Amino acid sequence: MIRTQKGFTLIELMIVVVIIGILAAIAIPNFIAMQDRAKEGSTKSNMHTFQLSAEDYGVQYDGTYAATATLVAPLLPGGGANFKNPFNQAAAAYVDQATWARPMATGSTVAGITAYGDSSSLTYQVAGRGKTADLTLVRDTRKLTLKAGWNWLQFMWAETRIDPTSLSLRPLEYGDKIDVQQLVYPARLQDIGRWLIRSEVEGSVPFEITYFTSGLSWRAFYEGLISPDEKTMQLKHYVRVQNHSGQDYENVQTRLILGQVHLLDQISILAGRKYPYGPDVELENLSRSTTLKGFLDDKEGQDQFDHLGMVFNGPMKDIGGISGEPFYDYKAIAKEGLSEYFLYTIEGTEDLPNEWAKRLPSLDVLEIPIQSLYKYDEDRYGTQTVRFVSFANDSEHKLGTTPLPNGTIKLYRQVNDDQNTAYVGSADIKYIPINEAVELNLGADTLVKVEPVLMDSRTENYLFNDKGDIAGWDEIETWQIKLTNTRGIPANFEVTRNFNTDSWELDMIEPTAAVNYTKHDSQHTRFTTVVAARGEQTFQYQVKTYCGTRKDLKSKPTQ
């Protein structure tokens, strides 16, 4: 069988060509437009960077600079002809004269900050991590050189964890002659803010910049040196501050917040936003060639203007900007205040570079009275004897002026007059308020032992029900407790016994004044005594427990 192949007709080929032409007519202009938009965005960004550099130059050097697009173009190479975007618009059209509210007069002098001095005093407050917020309040005091009239102050925080919504600037002197007018977050630029300052004075003026940042944390560490007789202890308190905020801190005074800090917004989240306020959107309709007033007259422009995060304060708020446009307040982000806390101030100043940690001394107290106690409780510690060291945060123990933050303590013991020490153990300390006791669990100690031995066990006083079955009885056990102390100093013991019932009676066998016992709760009794150095002590007791219907016939015993 012969199969013939059919080719395309001329009409079908023409239809295919037409379809391809239509698709090309749609795709090519869109592709070209995308290319143009990309070039336009790149050009705007480059020219914006160029403008900021020019402004910075004007801030650092006195002189007369052009403030309008008309005056800028002749200053550019080739009269600005060599600086054009893909749409053949002169680069001068992108000068942010309206957005920045620059002086509009011909040939006006651009006033600015001529010196941004080193930090003369920097204080930061660090809130601990964990259950508290990752929060640091930085107060940076610097001397700025102002000119009479309008001044710009540029603040950048790239690669840091600063919350830009918390930035604040205030003069420490001449407060009635210096007005911090607005804080501007430039469009399409990240990690940069600019303050506009109106000054009636000229010269060096101290300012304070405050802001929140994250990435700074602190932990408390303690060291205790116990005396040879274990009756007193020298207590040292250190604070380790870690800096992962992305910036260096020099000559800083450290204050530590002890307590619960609660914020409606997390600083680490605010610091990581692309834009300080509003959603992370591009301001596509913000034209560099338009005036601020014209842009604000447009409804969409007003909505996008909110994302700029412009802040206007002070007595000039109601009279408008330099170029005559009205001022607008930004949309505030509500934050809750600090709850009750205690503030530690570390004496002196320190340098804290980024990614570094420092241990700072906070407390050093000699001869704090302490008590060493060896506890035996099978319900809690099994068959081991656990050592505890206790003291109180009060005046009797030479403390009590401040709460003690939670942290880790390492204890050492002085073993001779040559100041030789031996490691005793470590424990975690929880937050210790003023006038509250603390008990440090140092773990099991093999130098002291508690050995309970069951000497005798029997039952008696049986009761029977109507069927002749045993319904109630008494269990009587005789126990011997042997205490061994192989240490060279006396040891205080606390032995807790659990009877697993609230119907019991206890009698000491050959009672002695050296051993005291008390009813700890409905099911436990507690023995306390002191065993001499390298000594032993033994005592016995008999406990009767009531079982079954015998409980109903006997009331709960009293001591």
Protein Blocks (a to p, Z undefined) as FASTA:
>chain_A
ZZddddddfklmmmmmmmmmmmmmmmmmmmmmmmmmmmmmmmmmmmmmmmmmmmmmmmmp
gcdddfbfklmmmmpghhlmmmccfkopafklmpcklmnopafbehiacdddfbdcddfb
dcdddddehjbccdddddddddddddehjddddddfehiabdfklgccddfbhklmcccf
bdcddehiahiacdddddfbecjdddddddddehiacdddddddddfklpaccddddddd
ddfehpacehiacdddedddddfbdfklmmmpmbfgacddddfklcfkbcfklmmmpmkl
mmmmmmnopacedjklmnopfkopacdddddddddddddddddddehjddddehiacddd
fbdcehiacdddddddfklnojadcddddddddfklopokbccddddddddddfbfnopa
cdfbdcddddddehiacdddebjafkbccddddfbdcdehiaddfkopafbdcddddddd
ddddfbfbdcdddddddehiabdcdddehiafkbccddfblmbccddddddehiacdddd
dddddehjllmmpccddZZ
